[in-house]
Amino acid sequence: MGWGCFKGPSLDSKSKEEVMPYVVTDACIDVKDRSCIAECPVDCIYEGGRMLYINPEECIDCGACEPACPTDAIYWADDLPENKKEFKRINKEFFIPIGNLHGANKLKDTTMDHPEIRDK
């Protein structure tokens, strides 16, 4: 599973852009409290090496994760502050090399991160 370059379709279509409900941001980096995972009814929050990521294709927009996060790292995508807007893209691109696994419990490599998070 390589990251390669992020060109081409996959989770990049406009329809997928419009349905991105919740986004994990930089307040999760090197914290990964995991309270949000316990609250998620559909197992759409995946653990990376340095932070958690929400799969936009699996999230049902229930909002259970947002209040569970003690670091306020989770935002509804439309409410992202200007300085955190890149995390919408980062969360989406995290899933390009792994695809849609239909549940975070199926991800075996929990050390991988989006390149921009890994290299921070």
N, CA, C and O atoms as CSV, one atom per row, in Angstrom:
chain,resi,resn,atom,element,x,y,z
A,1,MET,N,N,0.828,-1.187,0.000
A,1,MET,CA,C,0.000,0.000,0.000
A,1,MET,C,C,0.866,1.241,0.000
A,1,MET,O,O,1.394,1.619,1.046
A,2,GLY,N,N,1.021,1.867,-1.112
A,2,GLY,CA,C,1.828,3.074,-1.152
A,2,GLY,C,C,0.970,4.306,-1.271
A,2,GLY,O,O,-0.195,4.240,-1.664
A,3,TRP,N,N,1.556,5.420,-0.930
A,3,TRP,CA,C,0.816,6.677,-1.031
A,3,TRP,C,C,0.928,7.252,-2.419
A,3,TRP,O,O,-0.013,7.886,-2.896
A,4,GLY,N,N,2.061,7.049,-3.090
A,4,GLY,CA,C,2.203,7.597,-4.431
A,4,GLY,C,C,1.868,9.075,-4.446
A,4,GLY,O,O,2.074,9.776,-3.456
A,5,CYS,N,N,1.358,9.541,-5.554
A,5,CYS,CA,C,0.909,10.925,-5.599
A,5,CYS,C,C,-0.608,10.910,-5.640
A,5,CYS,O,O,-1.209,9.955,-6.133
A,6,PHE,N,N,-1.215,11.936,-5.137
A,6,PHE,CA,C,-2.668,11.971,-5.033
A,6,PHE,C,C,-3.264,12.565,-6.295
A,6,PHE,O,O,-3.758,13.692,-6.283
A,7,LYS,N,N,-3.221,11.807,-7.391
A,7,LYS,CA,C,-3.805,12.235,-8.656
A,7,LYS,C,C,-4.824,11.202,-9.075
A,7,LYS,O,O,-4.683,10.011,-8.798
A,8,GLY,N,N,-5.825,11.668,-9.729
A,8,GLY,CA,C,-6.829,10.759,-10.244
A,8,GLY,C,C,-8.013,10.652,-9.320
A,8,GLY,O,O,-7.998,11.202,-8.219
A,9,PRO,N,N,-9.048,9.944,-9.757
A,9,PRO,CA,C,-10.261,9.838,-8.976
A,9,PRO,C,C,-10.082,8.936,-7.780
A,9,PRO,O,O,-8.944,8.626,-7.429
A,10,SER,N,N,-11.065,8.534,-7.185
A,10,SER,CA,C,-11.173,7.640,-6.049
A,10,SER,C,C,-12.161,8.305,-5.125
A,10,SER,O,O,-13.353,8.340,-5.431
A,11,LEU,N,N,-11.713,8.829,-4.017
A,11,LEU,CA,C,-12.636,9.517,-3.119
A,11,LEU,C,C,-12.688,11.009,-3.448
A,11,LEU,O,O,-13.006,11.811,-2.569
A,12,ASP,N,N,-12.386,11.402,-4.683
A,12,ASP,CA,C,-12.267,12.805,-5.038
A,12,ASP,C,C,-13.438,13.389,-5.818
A,12,ASP,O,O,-13.381,14.565,-6.177
A,13,SER,N,N,-14.465,12.655,-6.091
A,13,SER,CA,C,-15.534,13.190,-6.917
A,13,SER,C,C,-16.298,14.279,-6.180
A,13,SER,O,O,-16.279,14.335,-4.951
A,14,LYS,N,N,-16.966,15.139,-6.930
A,14,LYS,CA,C,-17.728,16.227,-6.318
A,14,LYS,C,C,-18.812,15.683,-5.406
A,14,LYS,O,O,-19.067,16.266,-4.352
A,15,SER,N,N,-19.453,14.595,-5.772
A,15,SER,CA,C,-20.511,14.055,-4.934
A,15,SER,C,C,-19.955,13.622,-3.581
A,15,SER,O,O,-20.620,13.792,-2.559
A,16,LYS,N,N,-18.744,13.065,-3.560
A,16,LYS,CA,C,-18.136,12.675,-2.290
A,16,LYS,C,C,-17.734,13.912,-1.497
A,16,LYS,O,O,-17.807,13.908,-0.268
A,17,GLU,N,N,-17.314,14.962,-2.179
A,17,GLU,CA,C,-16.941,16.213,-1.521
A,17,GLU,C,C,-18.127,16.769,-0.754
A,17,GLU,O,O,-17.979,17.277,0.358
A,18,GLU,N,N,-19.290,16.670,-1.348
A,18,GLU,CA,C,-20.485,17.248,-0.747
A,18,GLU,C,C,-20.981,16.450,0.448
A,18,GLU,O,O,-21.700,17.004,1.280
A,19,VAL,N,N,-20.631,15.174,0.572
A,19,VAL,CA,C,-21.162,14.364,1.658
A,19,VAL,C,C,-20.181,14.177,2.812
A,19,VAL,O,O,-20.427,13.352,3.692
A,20,MET,N,N,-19.095,14.908,2.831
A,20,MET,CA,C,-18.108,14.785,3.904
A,20,MET,C,C,-18.706,15.375,5.183
A,20,MET,O,O,-18.746,16.596,5.331
A,21,PRO,N,N,-19.169,14.537,6.103
A,21,PRO,CA,C,-19.824,15.076,7.287
A,21,PRO,C,C,-18.858,15.610,8.348
A,21,PRO,O,O,-18.841,16.812,8.613
A,22,TYR,N,N,-18.072,14.752,8.946
A,22,TYR,CA,C,-17.194,15.154,10.041
A,22,TYR,C,C,-15.737,14.944,9.671
A,22,TYR,O,O,-15.400,14.067,8.875
A,23,VAL,N,N,-14.873,15.772,10.269
A,23,VAL,CA,C,-13.456,15.807,9.926
A,23,VAL,C,C,-12.629,15.857,11.212
A,23,VAL,O,O,-12.944,16.611,12.133
A,24,VAL,N,N,-11.581,15.057,11.263
A,24,VAL,CA,C,-10.626,15.115,12.376
A,24,VAL,C,C,-9.517,16.086,11.981
A,24,VAL,O,O,-9.019,16.040,10.856
A,25,THR,N,N,-9.132,16.959,12.900
A,25,THR,CA,C,-8.139,17.989,12.603
A,25,THR,C,C,-6.871,17.816,13.440
A,25,THR,O,O,-6.693,16.811,14.128
A,26,ASP,N,N,-6.003,18.812,13.366
A,26,ASP,CA,C,-4.670,18.751,13.969
A,26,ASP,C,C,-4.641,18.595,15.488
A,26,ASP,O,O,-3.616,18.183,16.031
A,27,ALA,N,N,-5.712,18.906,16.182
A,27,ALA,CA,C,-5.717,18.729,17.637
A,27,ALA,C,C,-5.614,17.256,18.032
A,27,ALA,O,O,-5.362,16.944,19.196
A,28,CYS,N,N,-5.803,16.367,17.087
A,28,CYS,CA,C,-5.696,14.930,17.349
A,28,CYS,C,C,-4.270,14.412,17.161
A,28,CYS,O,O,-3.934,13.338,17.659
A,29,ILE,N,N,-3.438,15.155,16.455
A,29,ILE,CA,C,-2.088,14.685,16.148
A,29,ILE,C,C,-1.316,14.405,17.441
A,29,ILE,O,O,-1.190,15.269,18.309
A,30,ASP,N,N,-0.811,13.191,17.542
A,30,ASP,CA,C,-0.032,12.701,18.685
A,30,ASP,C,C,-0.819,12.651,19.990
A,30,ASP,O,O,-0.234,12.547,21.067
A,31,VAL,N,N,-2.157,12.724,19.894
A,31,VAL,CA,C,-3.023,12.607,21.083
A,31,VAL,C,C,-3.841,11.325,20.993
A,31,VAL,O,O,-3.769,10.481,21.885
A,32,LYS,N,N,-4.617,11.173,19.925
A,32,LYS,CA,C,-5.446,9.992,19.667
A,32,LYS,C,C,-6.149,9.474,20.919
A,32,LYS,O,O,-5.929,8.335,21.330
A,33,ASP,N,N,-6.978,10.293,21.514
A,33,ASP,CA,C,-7.706,9.910,22.730
A,33,ASP,C,C,-8.613,8.691,22.525
A,33,ASP,O,O,-8.760,7.880,23.439
A,34,ARG,N,N,-9.208,8.551,21.373
A,34,ARG,CA,C,-10.047,7.424,20.981
A,34,ARG,C,C,-11.451,7.424,21.592
A,34,ARG,O,O,-12.202,6.475,21.365
A,35,SER,N,N,-11.829,8.436,22.347
A,35,SER,CA,C,-13.194,8.510,22.885
A,35,SER,C,C,-14.209,8.533,21.752
A,35,SER,O,O,-15.298,7.972,21.875
A,36,CYS,N,N,-13.857,9.174,20.666
A,36,CYS,CA,C,-14.759,9.255,19.514
A,36,CYS,C,C,-15.016,7.874,18.920
A,36,CYS,O,O,-16.124,7.590,18.463
A,37,ILE,N,N,-14.011,7.026,18.925
A,37,ILE,CA,C,-14.156,5.677,18.373
A,37,ILE,C,C,-15.198,4.898,19.174
A,37,ILE,O,O,-16.015,4.174,18.605
A,38,ALA,N,N,-15.163,5.052,20.473
A,38,ALA,CA,C,-16.117,4.353,21.338
A,38,ALA,C,C,-17.552,4.805,21.084
A,38,ALA,O,O,-18.486,4.027,21.278
A,39,GLU,N,N,-17.737,6.042,20.656
A,39,GLU,CA,C,-19.075,6.580,20.422
A,39,GLU,C,C,-19.599,6.343,19.013
A,39,GLU,O,O,-20.805,6.431,18.785
A,40,CYS,N,N,-18.730,6.049,18.077
A,40,CYS,CA,C,-19.135,5.909,16.677
A,40,CYS,C,C,-19.949,4.623,16.470
A,40,CYS,O,O,-19.438,3.528,16.703
A,41,PRO,N,N,-21.206,4.746,16.035
A,41,PRO,CA,C,-22.035,3.545,15.870
A,41,PRO,C,C,-21.739,2.746,14.601
A,41,PRO,O,O,-22.225,1.623,14.458
A,42,VAL,N,N,-20.943,3.309,13.667
A,42,VAL,CA,C,-20.691,2.609,12.409
A,42,VAL,C,C,-19.217,2.281,12.174
A,42,VAL,O,O,-18.864,1.825,11.086
A,43,ASP,N,N,-18.367,2.494,13.141
A,43,ASP,CA,C,-16.949,2.125,13.043
A,43,ASP,C,C,-16.262,2.799,11.852
A,43,ASP,O,O,-15.549,2.145,11.090
A,44,CYS,N,N,-16.481,4.124,11.694
A,44,CYS,CA,C,-15.908,4.836,10.544
A,44,CYS,C,C,-14.700,5.693,10.918
A,44,CYS,O,O,-14.190,6.430,10.074
A,45,ILE,N,N,-14.233,5.611,12.163
A,45,ILE,CA,C,-13.078,6.391,12.596
A,45,ILE,C,C,-11.882,5.454,12.663
A,45,ILE,O,O,-11.836,4.526,13.470
A,46,TYR,N,N,-10.912,5.725,11.788
A,46,TYR,CA,C,-9.750,4.863,11.620
A,46,TYR,C,C,-8.544,5.447,12.339
A,46,TYR,O,O,-8.360,6.664,12.387
A,47,GLU,N,N,-7.735,4.571,12.891
A,47,GLU,CA,C,-6.542,5.011,13.598
A,47,GLU,C,C,-5.328,4.974,12.686
A,47,GLU,O,O,-5.008,3.947,12.088
A,48,GLY,N,N,-4.665,6.109,12.594
A,48,GLY,CA,C,-3.399,6.183,11.891
A,48,GLY,C,C,-2.278,6.202,12.910
A,48,GLY,O,O,-2.523,6.044,14.106
A,49,GLY,N,N,-1.075,6.390,12.459
A,49,GLY,CA,C,0.071,6.409,13.354
A,49,GLY,C,C,0.082,7.590,14.312
A,49,GLY,O,O,0.451,7.451,15.479
A,50,ARG,N,N,-0.328,8.766,13.808
A,50,ARG,CA,C,-0.271,9.978,14.631
A,50,ARG,C,C,-1.630,10.595,14.922
A,50,ARG,O,O,-1.750,11.404,15.842
A,51,MET,N,N,-2.656,10.232,14.161
A,51,MET,CA,C,-3.986,10.799,14.404
A,51,MET,C,C,-5.061,9.855,13.893
A,51,MET,O,O,-4.765,8.834,13.273
A,52,LEU,N,N,-6.299,10.207,14.158
A,52,LEU,CA,C,-7.454,9.448,13.694
A,52,LEU,C,C,-8.021,10.114,12.445
A,52,LEU,O,O,-7.809,11.305,12.219
A,53,TYR,N,N,-8.742,9.341,11.635
A,53,TYR,CA,C,-9.322,9.830,10.390
A,53,TYR,C,C,-10.745,9.309,10.264
A,53,TYR,O,O,-11.018,8.162,10.618
A,54,ILE,N,N,-11.652,10.139,9.766
A,54,ILE,CA,C,-13.033,9.719,9.547
A,54,ILE,C,C,-13.226,9.411,8.071
A,54,ILE,O,O,-12.919,10.236,7.211
A,55,ASN,N,N,-13.736,8.219,7.781
A,55,ASN,CA,C,-13.995,7.829,6.401
A,55,ASN,C,C,-15.284,8.514,5.933
A,55,ASN,O,O,-16.358,8.237,6.466
A,56,PRO,N,N,-15.183,9.406,4.939
A,56,PRO,CA,C,-16.369,10.146,4.499
A,56,PRO,C,C,-17.436,9.280,3.850
A,56,PRO,O,O,-18.605,9.664,3.817
A,57,GLU,N,N,-17.055,8.121,3.334
A,57,GLU,CA,C,-18.033,7.231,2.708
A,57,GLU,C,C,-18.769,6.379,3.737
A,57,GLU,O,O,-19.831,5.836,3.432
A,58,GLU,N,N,-18.235,6.252,4.934
A,58,GLU,CA,C,-18.856,5.410,5.954
A,58,GLU,C,C,-19.587,6.219,7.022
A,58,GLU,O,O,-20.498,5.704,7.671
A,59,CYS,N,N,-19.204,7.465,7.207
A,59,CYS,CA,C,-19.812,8.303,8.239
A,59,CYS,C,C,-21.285,8.537,7.923
A,59,CYS,O,O,-21.634,8.876,6.792
A,60,ILE,N,N,-22.143,8.358,8.916
A,60,ILE,CA,C,-23.583,8.533,8.716
A,60,ILE,C,C,-24.066,9.885,9.243
A,60,ILE,O,O,-25.272,10.122,9.322
A,61,ASP,N,N,-23.138,10.773,9.603
A,61,ASP,CA,C,-23.489,12.132,10.023
A,61,ASP,C,C,-24.324,12.151,11.300
A,61,ASP,O,O,-25.210,12.992,11.450
A,62,CYS,N,N,-24.044,11.228,12.219
A,62,CYS,CA,C,-24.827,11.173,13.461
A,62,CYS,C,C,-24.345,12.195,14.484
A,62,CYS,O,O,-25.114,12.613,15.350
A,63,GLY,N,N,-23.071,12.605,14.393
A,63,GLY,CA,C,-22.528,13.609,15.298
A,63,GLY,C,C,-22.087,13.094,16.657
A,63,GLY,O,O,-21.700,13.894,17.508
A,64,ALA,N,N,-22.129,11.805,16.889
A,64,ALA,CA,C,-21.756,11.256,18.196
A,64,ALA,C,C,-20.290,11.479,18.525
A,64,ALA,O,O,-19.930,11.595,19.697
A,65,CYS,N,N,-19.447,11.538,17.516
A,65,CYS,CA,C,-18.008,11.669,17.734
A,65,CYS,C,C,-17.600,13.058,18.217
A,65,CYS,O,O,-16.696,13.187,19.042
A,66,GLU,N,N,-18.249,14.077,17.716
A,66,GLU,CA,C,-17.828,15.454,17.987
A,66,GLU,C,C,-17.812,15.798,19.482
A,66,GLU,O,O,-16.782,16.262,19.971
A,67,PRO,N,N,-18.894,15.597,20.224
A,67,PRO,CA,C,-18.846,15.934,21.650
A,67,PRO,C,C,-17.979,14.980,22.476
A,67,PRO,O,O,-17.574,15.319,23.588
A,68,ALA,N,N,-17.693,13.795,21.941
A,68,ALA,CA,C,-16.878,12.819,22.665
A,68,ALA,C,C,-15.399,13.170,22.647
A,68,ALA,O,O,-14.636,12.660,23.468
A,69,CYS,N,N,-14.982,14.029,21.729
A,69,CYS,CA,C,-13.569,14.364,21.572
A,69,CYS,C,C,-13.141,15.392,22.620
A,69,CYS,O,O,-13.631,16.520,22.607
A,70,PRO,N,N,-12.233,15.020,23.528
A,70,PRO,CA,C,-11.816,15.943,24.588
A,70,PRO,C,C,-10.884,17.060,24.113
A,70,PRO,O,O,-10.673,18.038,24.829
A,71,THR,N,N,-10.325,16.916,22.901
A,71,THR,CA,C,-9.414,17.948,22.399
A,71,THR,C,C,-10.074,18.847,21.349
A,71,THR,O,O,-9.407,19.691,20.751
A,72,ASP,N,N,-11.366,18.674,21.126
A,72,ASP,CA,C,-12.094,19.451,20.117
A,72,ASP,C,C,-11.435,19.356,18.744
A,72,ASP,O,O,-11.310,20.355,18.036
A,73,ALA,N,N,-11.022,18.164,18.382
A,73,ALA,CA,C,-10.360,17.937,17.099
A,73,ALA,C,C,-11.339,17.620,15.988
A,73,ALA,O,O,-10.955,17.626,14.818
A,74,ILE,N,N,-12.596,17.343,16.317
A,74,ILE,CA,C,-13.576,16.936,15.315
A,74,ILE,C,C,-14.549,18.076,15.043
A,74,ILE,O,O,-15.104,18.685,15.957
A,75,TYR,N,N,-14.735,18.341,13.751
A,75,TYR,CA,C,-15.654,19.389,13.318
A,75,TYR,C,C,-16.599,18.835,12.269
A,75,TYR,O,O,-16.243,17.941,11.501
A,76,TRP,N,N,-17.804,19.374,12.248
A,76,TRP,CA,C,-18.670,19.138,11.117
A,76,TRP,C,C,-17.997,19.851,9.958
A,76,TRP,O,O,-17.569,20.993,10.122
A,77,ALA,N,N,-17.887,19.235,8.808
A,77,ALA,CA,C,-17.080,19.759,7.695
A,77,ALA,C,C,-17.433,21.196,7.319
A,77,ALA,O,O,-16.544,21.987,7.004
A,78,ASP,N,N,-18.705,21.537,7.348
A,78,ASP,CA,C,-19.112,22.896,6.977
A,78,ASP,C,C,-18.726,23.936,8.022
A,78,ASP,O,O,-18.761,25.135,7.743
A,79,ASP,N,N,-18.360,23.492,9.214
A,79,ASP,CA,C,-17.981,24.418,10.290
A,79,ASP,C,C,-16.478,24.492,10.526
A,79,ASP,O,O,-16.035,25.086,11.509
A,80,LEU,N,N,-15.695,23.898,9.641
A,80,LEU,CA,C,-14.243,23.933,9.812
A,80,LEU,C,C,-13.737,25.372,9.790
A,80,LEU,O,O,-14.087,26.132,8.888
A,81,PRO,N,N,-12.915,25.758,10.775
A,81,PRO,CA,C,-12.287,27.083,10.715
A,81,PRO,C,C,-11.385,27.162,9.486
A,81,PRO,O,O,-10.901,26.139,9.001
A,82,GLU,N,N,-11.168,28.332,9.002
A,82,GLU,CA,C,-10.366,28.546,7.789
A,82,GLU,C,C,-8.994,27.877,7.891
A,82,GLU,O,O,-8.520,27.294,6.916
A,83,ASN,N,N,-8.354,27.955,9.055
A,83,ASN,CA,C,-7.010,27.407,9.219
A,83,ASN,C,C,-6.982,25.883,9.379
A,83,ASN,O,O,-5.914,25.301,9.566
A,84,LYS,N,N,-8.148,25.235,9.307
A,84,LYS,CA,C,-8.212,23.773,9.416
A,84,LYS,C,C,-8.874,23.135,8.197
A,84,LYS,O,O,-9.094,21.924,8.177
A,85,LYS,N,N,-9.187,23.922,7.203
A,85,LYS,CA,C,-9.908,23.408,6.028
A,85,LYS,C,C,-9.140,22.317,5.279
A,85,LYS,O,O,-9.763,21.456,4.656
A,86,GLU,N,N,-7.822,22.330,5.323
A,86,GLU,CA,C,-7.050,21.298,4.617
A,86,GLU,C,C,-7.290,19.909,5.193
A,86,GLU,O,O,-7.008,18.914,4.525
A,87,PHE,N,N,-7.807,19.818,6.423
A,87,PHE,CA,C,-8.045,18.513,7.039
A,87,PHE,C,C,-9.223,17.778,6.406
A,87,PHE,O,O,-9.329,16.559,6.535
A,88,LYS,N,N,-10.094,18.493,5.732
A,88,LYS,CA,C,-11.159,17.839,4.969
A,88,LYS,C,C,-10.523,16.992,3.869
A,88,LYS,O,O,-10.884,15.831,3.676
A,89,ARG,N,N,-9.589,17.580,3.163
A,89,ARG,CA,C,-8.862,16.878,2.109
A,89,ARG,C,C,-7.991,15.766,2.700
A,89,ARG,O,O,-7.960,14.656,2.168
A,90,ILE,N,N,-7.299,16.052,3.773
A,90,ILE,CA,C,-6.399,15.075,4.401
A,90,ILE,C,C,-7.169,13.841,4.853
A,90,ILE,O,O,-6.728,12.717,4.616
A,91,ASN,N,N,-8.324,14.037,5.508
A,91,ASN,CA,C,-9.135,12.894,5.942
A,91,ASN,C,C,-9.569,12.064,4.742
A,91,ASN,O,O,-9.514,10.835,4.782
A,92,LYS,N,N,-9.996,12.726,3.682
A,92,LYS,CA,C,-10.461,12.028,2.484
A,92,LYS,C,C,-9.312,11.273,1.822
A,92,LYS,O,O,-9.464,10.105,1.464
A,93,GLU,N,N,-8.169,11.927,1.658
A,93,GLU,CA,C,-7.033,11.307,0.968
A,93,GLU,C,C,-6.409,10.159,1.748
A,93,GLU,O,O,-5.780,9.289,1.145
A,94,PHE,N,N,-6.562,10.129,3.050
A,94,PHE,CA,C,-6.038,9.022,3.846
A,94,PHE,C,C,-6.562,7.683,3.332
A,94,PHE,O,O,-5.868,6.668,3.400
A,95,PHE,N,N,-7.792,7.688,2.818
A,95,PHE,CA,C,-8.430,6.443,2.393
A,95,PHE,C,C,-8.125,6.035,0.956
A,95,PHE,O,O,-8.521,4.946,0.539
A,96,ILE,N,N,-7.441,6.867,0.191
A,96,ILE,CA,C,-7.133,6.523,-1.206
A,96,ILE,C,C,-6.322,5.230,-1.308
A,96,ILE,O,O,-6.709,4.350,-2.077
A,97,PRO,N,N,-5.225,5.068,-0.578
A,97,PRO,CA,C,-4.458,3.826,-0.745
A,97,PRO,C,C,-5.097,2.600,-0.107
A,97,PRO,O,O,-4.776,1.478,-0.497
A,98,ILE,N,N,-5.995,2.780,0.865
A,98,ILE,CA,C,-6.578,1.610,1.532
A,98,ILE,C,C,-7.968,1.274,1.025
A,98,ILE,O,O,-8.457,0.164,1.237
A,99,GLY,N,N,-8.611,2.227,0.354
A,99,GLY,CA,C,-9.954,1.987,-0.145
A,99,GLY,C,C,-10.984,2.032,0.969
A,99,GLY,O,O,-10.708,2.489,2.078
A,100,ASN,N,N,-12.161,1.555,0.655
A,100,ASN,CA,C,-13.244,1.550,1.630
A,100,ASN,C,C,-13.325,0.164,2.255
A,100,ASN,O,O,-13.762,-0.788,1.608
A,101,LEU,N,N,-12.913,0.051,3.490
A,101,LEU,CA,C,-12.869,-1.246,4.170
A,101,LEU,C,C,-14.181,-1.609,4.858
A,101,LEU,O,O,-14.343,-2.736,5.326
A,102,HIS,N,N,-15.113,-0.668,4.922
A,102,HIS,CA,C,-16.402,-0.883,5.581
A,102,HIS,C,C,-16.220,-1.238,7.056
A,102,HIS,O,O,-16.815,-2.192,7.557
A,103,GLY,N,N,-15.401,-0.468,7.729
A,103,GLY,CA,C,-15.199,-0.661,9.164
A,103,GLY,C,C,-13.744,-0.528,9.554
A,103,GLY,O,O,-12.876,-1.201,8.998
A,104,ALA,N,N,-13.484,0.340,10.507
A,104,ALA,CA,C,-12.116,0.599,10.950
A,104,ALA,C,C,-11.452,-0.627,11.549
A,104,ALA,O,O,-10.227,-0.748,11.511
A,105,ASN,N,N,-12.237,-1.532,12.100
A,105,ASN,CA,C,-11.654,-2.731,12.708
A,105,ASN,C,C,-10.966,-3.626,11.682
A,105,ASN,O,O,-10.241,-4.549,12.052
A,106,LYS,N,N,-11.190,-3.358,10.391
A,106,LYS,CA,C,-10.559,-4.160,9.335
A,106,LYS,C,C,-9.193,-3.614,8.908
A,106,LYS,O,O,-8.483,-4.260,8.138
A,107,LEU,N,N,-8.827,-2.440,9.397
A,107,LEU,CA,C,-7.523,-1.873,9.055
A,107,LEU,C,C,-6.466,-2.502,9.956
A,107,LEU,O,O,-6.496,-2.340,11.176
A,108,LYS,N,N,-5.552,-3.207,9.351
A,108,LYS,CA,C,-4.524,-3.909,10.125
A,108,LYS,C,C,-3.295,-3.043,10.388
A,108,LYS,O,O,-2.647,-3.193,11.424
A,109,ASP,N,N,-2.967,-2.142,9.467
A,109,ASP,CA,C,-1.786,-1.288,9.625
A,109,ASP,C,C,-2.204,0.042,10.234
A,109,ASP,O,O,-2.649,0.939,9.518
A,110,THR,N,N,-2.067,0.174,11.537
A,110,THR,CA,C,-2.455,1.413,12.210
A,110,THR,C,C,-1.249,2.329,12.430
A,110,THR,O,O,-1.280,3.208,13.291
A,111,THR,N,N,-0.199,2.121,11.655
A,111,THR,CA,C,0.972,2.992,11.767
A,111,THR,C,C,1.033,3.996,10.622
A,111,THR,O,O,1.817,4.944,10.672
A,112,MET,N,N,0.213,3.797,9.587
A,112,MET,CA,C,0.270,4.690,8.433
A,112,MET,C,C,-0.462,5.998,8.724
A,112,MET,O,O,-1.383,6.044,9.539
A,113,ASP,N,N,-0.039,7.042,8.051
A,113,ASP,CA,C,-0.669,8.367,8.137
A,113,ASP,C,C,-0.647,9.007,6.767
A,113,ASP,O,O,0.107,8.602,5.883
A,114,HIS,N,N,-1.468,9.994,6.611
A,114,HIS,CA,C,-1.391,10.838,5.417
A,114,HIS,C,C,-0.004,11.458,5.420
A,114,HIS,O,O,0.488,11.813,6.491
A,115,PRO,N,N,0.652,11.607,4.270
A,115,PRO,CA,C,2.017,12.154,4.225
A,115,PRO,C,C,2.167,13.498,4.933
A,115,PRO,O,O,3.193,13.743,5.569
A,116,GLU,N,N,1.174,14.364,4.836
A,116,GLU,CA,C,1.290,15.674,5.482
A,116,GLU,C,C,1.249,15.569,7.016
A,116,GLU,O,O,1.777,16.442,7.705
A,117,ILE,N,N,0.643,14.536,7.540
A,117,ILE,CA,C,0.616,14.315,8.989
A,117,ILE,C,C,1.882,13.578,9.409
A,117,ILE,O,O,2.520,13.934,10.399
A,118,ARG,N,N,2.228,12.573,8.662
A,118,ARG,CA,C,3.432,11.776,8.958
A,118,ARG,C,C,4.662,12.665,9.021
A,118,ARG,O,O,5.515,12.477,9.889
A,119,ASP,N,N,4.768,13.637,8.111
A,119,ASP,CA,C,5.957,14.451,7.988
A,119,ASP,C,C,5.921,15.734,8.816
A,119,ASP,O,O,6.861,16.526,8.751
A,120,LYS,N,N,4.886,15.954,9.572
A,120,LYS,CA,C,4.802,17.179,10.401
A,120,LYS,C,C,5.801,17.142,11.521
A,120,LYS,O,O,5.875,18.081,12.314
